Amino acid sequence: MHGIVSEVRRWQLWFPFLMVVITAVSVYDTYLVIRFSDWIIDLEENPIGQWLLQQGDGSVGVFVRTKLTGMWLCRSRILFPVAASVATYQTGLLVYLTVA
C-alpha cells in the first residue's frame, strides 16, 4: 500500500511540472515557427517537420496543428513515461533554440 501512495505522490508532484515544461517549450517553439514562417522550410531540421511543411506547400498550418495535437495528447496521466521523455527532449530543444 505504501508503494501505491508514494507512486501517487510522485505523480502529483512531477506530472504538472513536466506538463509546464512541455507546454512552455512548445509555445515558444510554435511562436518561432510562426515568427519565421517565411524561412522555416529552410530552417527546419526535423525530417518529420520538413515533411509536414511539404504537405502544407510551405505553409506552417499543418505543421503547427500537428505539434499542438501532440502536446494535447501528452496530457493523459497514463503517459507519464512519455511525458517525462518529451519534457527532457523539450528542455534540450529549448537550449538548442536559444543557444544555437
C-alpha positions in Angstrom: 0.0 0.0 0.0 2.9 2.4 0.8 4.3 1.9 -2.7 1.0 2.9 -4.3 0.8 6.1 -2.1 4.3 7.1 -2.9 3.7 6.5 -6.6 0.6 8.7 -6.5 2.5 11.4 -4.7 5.4 11.2 -7.2 2.8 11.5 -10.0 1.1 14.5 -8.4 4.4 16.3 -8.0 6.1 15.6 -11.3 3.4 15.4 -13.9 2.3 19.1 -13.6 5.9 20.2 -13.7 6.5 18.1 -16.8 3.4 19.5 -18.5 4.5 23.0 -17.7 7.9 22.3 -19.3 6.3 20.7 -22.4 3.8 23.4 -22.8 6.2 26.3 -22.3 8.7 25.0 -24.8 6.0 24.0 -27.3 4.5 27.5 -27.1 8.0 29.1 -27.6 8.8 26.7 -30.5 5.4 27.4 -32.1 6.0 31.2 -31.7 9.3 30.8 -33.5 7.8 28.7 -36.3 5.1 31.4 -36.9 7.5 34.3 -36.5 10.0 32.8 -39.0 7.4 31.2 -41.2 9.0 32.6 -44.4 12.2 30.8 -43.6 11.0 27.7 -41.7 11.0 25.5 -44.7 14.8 26.1 -45.0 15.5 26.2 -41.2 13.5 23.1 -40.0 15.9 20.3 -39.3 13.5 17.6 -38.2 12.6 15.3 -41.1 9.0 14.9 -39.9 8.7 18.6 -39.6 10.1 19.0 -43.1 7.6 16.5 -44.4 4.7 18.3 -42.7 5.8 21.6 -44.2 6.0 20.0 -47.7 2.4 18.6 -47.2 1.3 22.2 -46.5 3.1 23.6 -49.5 5.4 25.5 -47.2 2.6 26.8 -45.1 3.1 26.3 -41.3 -0.6 25.4 -40.7 -0.3 21.6 -40.9 3.0 21.8 -39.0 1.7 23.9 -36.1 -1.6 21.9 -35.8 0.3 18.6 -35.6 2.7 19.9 -33.0 -0.2 21.2 -30.9 -2.1 17.9 -31.2 0.9 16.1 -30.0 1.1 18.4 -27.0 -2.6 17.8 -26.2 -2.2 14.1 -26.4 0.6 14.2 -23.7 -2.0 15.4 -21.1 -3.1 11.8 -20.4 -2.0 10.6 -17.0 -1.3 7.1 -18.4 1.5 8.7 -20.4 3.8 9.6 -17.5 6.9 8.0 -19.0 6.2 9.6 -22.4 5.6 13.0 -20.7 9.0 12.6 -18.9 10.7 11.8 -22.1 9.1 14.6 -24.1 9.9 17.1 -21.3 13.5 16.0 -21.4 13.6 16.4 -25.2 11.8 19.7 -25.0 14.4 21.0 -22.5 17.1 20.1 -24.9 15.2 21.7 -27.7 14.9 24.9 -25.7 18.6 25.0 -25.2 19.2 24.4 -28.9 16.7 27.1 -29.9 18.1 29.7 -27.6 21.9 28.9 -27.9 22.4 27.6 -31.4 
